[in-house]
Amino acid sequence: MFDVFQETWDANPEHFANKLVPKWKRYQHQKLFAQIVFEAVNQAERDPENIVHPIITATPQIGKSFFFGTPVPAWYLNRFPDRGILYASHTYSLAQRFTWKTREFVKRNLDKMSFRLDPSQQE
């Protein structure tokens, strides 16, 4: 369990993305997205009976799908390698695309991850 918004590269989704996605542009709204994710995960760790499920609504083309679809799932699995992720979207194809983008992201950064991918699923 972690309690503070630490400054280490893997402590929160924002720093994780900054370290592992060199071209990622850090905008204020994405910093807020990272804080929301961090606080929701921290809340769930502190009190599993009262899990918060944030809903993010924002204008198109500001990086929601990329941020929540690639570095956030990888960050979460890096923090909790014994858990899983369910990625849902308005279409199956979008969910599938970001699932594979996350997998490719993890493969490119495997040396920095605290978990390994299932070899039978690495097509």
Salt bridges, closest charged atoms under 4 A:
GLU7 OE1 - HIS15 NE2 3.41
GLU14 OE2 - ARG26 NE 2.43
GLU45 OE2 - ARG83 NH2 2.67
GLU104 OE2 - LYS107 NZ 3.39
ASP111 OD1 - LYS112 NZ 3.57
